[in-house]
Amino acid sequence: MQDPIEHPKLAALKVRWQEKCAGRKMPARSDFDTLEFGPWMGHLTVLDVIDGGRDYYFRLHGTNIVTLYGYEMTGKTVSELPSEVGTTILKEYREAVDRRGPVLVARNHALPRKDYTKIIKLILPLSSDGESVDKLLSCAYPVR
């Protein structure tokens, strides 16, 4: 992963995640108070990992992310996305699960008709037991 992260808000989120690790490989979702997410609100996605990374359930899909990507995914799974988008996102999320560490993504939108939109996204794994990834926290911004 690129280090240091040049995007200031993503860099700050990674620092917060590292603080919450508290000597563990990954923090748990319960280590975070919802109010802590204020600086990133609207840009966050929280996902449940299904079957070790076979699919992902969108528990939260921030309003700015909905606008950026053009999909409201809260309550849905990655497998419900169009295949050209789902394939790209699955690969990114699986990397975070496999690595059990942060993944920084900088790319154009996965849809050819929206590939003029550039994004930067930080994917952070979360773990209830400190070992296996059961949730992902993702934060994305358009690149101007």
C-alpha positions as CSV (number, residue, x, y, z in Angstrom):
1,M,0.0,0.0,0.0
2,Q,1.2,3.5,-0.8
3,D,2.6,5.1,2.3
4,P,2.2,7.9,3.2
5,I,-1.3,8.4,1.9
6,E,-1.4,11.7,0.1
7,H,-5.2,12.4,0.6
8,P,-5.4,14.1,4.0
9,K,-8.8,12.7,5.0
10,L,-7.9,9.1,4.1
11,A,-4.5,9.5,5.8
12,A,-6.4,10.6,9.0
13,L,-8.8,7.7,8.8
14,K,-5.9,5.3,8.5
15,V,-4.3,6.8,11.6
16,R,-7.6,6.4,13.5
17,W,-7.8,2.8,12.4
18,Q,-4.2,2.2,13.5
19,E,-4.9,3.7,16.9
20,K,-7.9,1.4,17.3
21,C,-5.8,-1.6,16.6
22,A,-4.3,-1.2,20.1
23,G,-1.7,-3.9,19.5
24,R,-4.0,-6.2,17.4
25,K,-3.7,-6.9,13.7
26,M,-7.1,-5.2,13.2
27,P,-9.7,-3.4,15.3
28,A,-13.3,-4.4,15.6
29,R,-16.3,-2.3,14.4
30,S,-17.3,-2.0,18.1
31,D,-14.0,-0.2,18.8
32,F,-15.4,2.8,17.0
33,D,-18.0,5.2,18.2
34,T,-20.2,6.3,15.4
35,L,-19.6,10.0,16.3
36,E,-15.9,9.4,15.5
37,F,-16.8,9.1,11.8
38,G,-18.0,12.7,11.5
39,P,-15.1,13.9,9.4
40,W,-15.7,11.1,6.8
41,M,-19.5,11.0,7.0
42,G,-21.1,10.6,3.6
43,H,-18.0,9.0,2.2
44,L,-18.0,5.8,4.2
45,T,-19.1,2.3,3.4
46,V,-19.4,-0.4,6.0
47,L,-19.7,-4.0,4.7
48,D,-20.2,-7.4,6.2
49,V,-17.9,-10.1,4.8
50,I,-19.9,-13.1,3.6
51,D,-18.4,-16.5,3.3
52,G,-14.8,-15.4,3.9
53,G,-15.0,-12.8,1.1
54,R,-17.2,-14.6,-1.5
55,D,-19.6,-11.6,-1.3
56,Y,-20.1,-8.5,0.8
57,Y,-23.3,-7.0,2.3
58,F,-23.6,-3.2,2.3
59,R,-24.6,-2.3,5.9
60,L,-24.0,1.4,5.1
61,H,-23.3,3.1,1.8
62,G,-22.7,6.9,2.3
63,T,-24.8,9.5,0.5
64,N,-21.7,11.0,-1.2
65,I,-20.7,7.5,-2.4
66,V,-24.2,7.0,-3.8
67,T,-23.8,10.2,-5.7
68,L,-20.3,9.4,-6.9
69,Y,-21.0,5.8,-8.1
70,G,-24.7,6.2,-9.0
71,Y,-25.9,3.2,-6.9
72,E,-27.7,3.0,-3.5
73,M,-26.4,-0.2,-2.1
74,T,-27.4,-0.1,1.5
75,G,-29.0,-3.5,2.3
76,K,-27.7,-5.1,-0.9
77,T,-24.7,-7.2,-1.8
78,V,-21.8,-6.7,-4.2
79,S,-23.1,-9.6,-6.3
80,E,-26.2,-7.4,-7.1
81,L,-24.1,-4.8,-8.9
82,P,-23.6,-4.9,-12.7
83,S,-20.8,-7.4,-13.4
84,E,-18.3,-4.9,-14.7
85,V,-18.5,-3.0,-11.4
86,G,-18.9,-6.0,-9.1
87,T,-15.9,-7.8,-10.5
88,T,-13.7,-4.7,-9.8
89,I,-15.0,-4.1,-6.3
90,L,-14.8,-7.8,-5.3
91,K,-11.2,-7.9,-6.2
92,E,-10.5,-4.8,-4.1
93,Y,-12.4,-6.0,-1.1
94,R,-10.9,-9.5,-1.3
95,E,-7.4,-8.0,-1.3
96,A,-8.2,-6.3,2.0
97,V,-9.6,-9.6,3.5
98,D,-6.6,-11.6,2.3
99,R,-4.1,-9.0,3.4
100,R,-5.8,-8.4,6.7
101,G,-4.5,-4.9,6.3
102,P,-5.3,-1.5,4.6
103,V,-5.7,-1.3,0.8
104,L,-5.5,2.0,-1.1
105,V,-7.2,2.1,-4.5
106,A,-6.8,4.9,-7.0
107,R,-8.6,4.2,-10.3
108,N,-11.2,5.4,-12.7
109,H,-14.9,4.4,-12.2
110,A,-15.4,0.8,-13.2
111,L,-18.3,1.6,-15.6
112,P,-17.0,2.5,-19.1
113,R,-19.6,5.3,-19.5
114,K,-18.4,6.8,-16.2
115,D,-14.7,6.1,-16.5
116,Y,-14.0,9.9,-16.5
117,T,-14.6,9.8,-12.8
118,K,-11.4,9.1,-10.8
119,I,-11.6,8.0,-7.3
120,I,-9.3,7.2,-4.4
121,K,-10.5,4.7,-1.8
122,L,-9.1,3.3,1.4
123,I,-10.4,-0.1,2.5
124,L,-9.8,-1.1,6.1
125,P,-10.5,-4.6,7.5
126,L,-12.3,-5.0,10.8
127,S,-12.3,-8.1,13.0
128,S,-14.4,-9.1,16.0
129,D,-11.9,-11.7,17.1
130,G,-8.7,-9.9,16.0
131,E,-7.8,-12.5,13.4
132,S,-10.5,-13.1,10.8
133,V,-12.0,-10.2,8.8
134,D,-15.7,-10.0,9.3
135,K,-16.3,-6.3,8.2
136,L,-14.7,-3.8,5.9
137,L,-14.7,0.0,6.4
138,S,-14.2,1.8,3.1
139,C,-13.9,5.5,2.4
140,A,-13.8,7.0,-1.0
141,Y,-13.4,10.5,-2.6
142,P,-13.4,11.7,-6.1
143,V,-10.0,12.9,-7.4
144,R,-10.2,16.4,-8.9
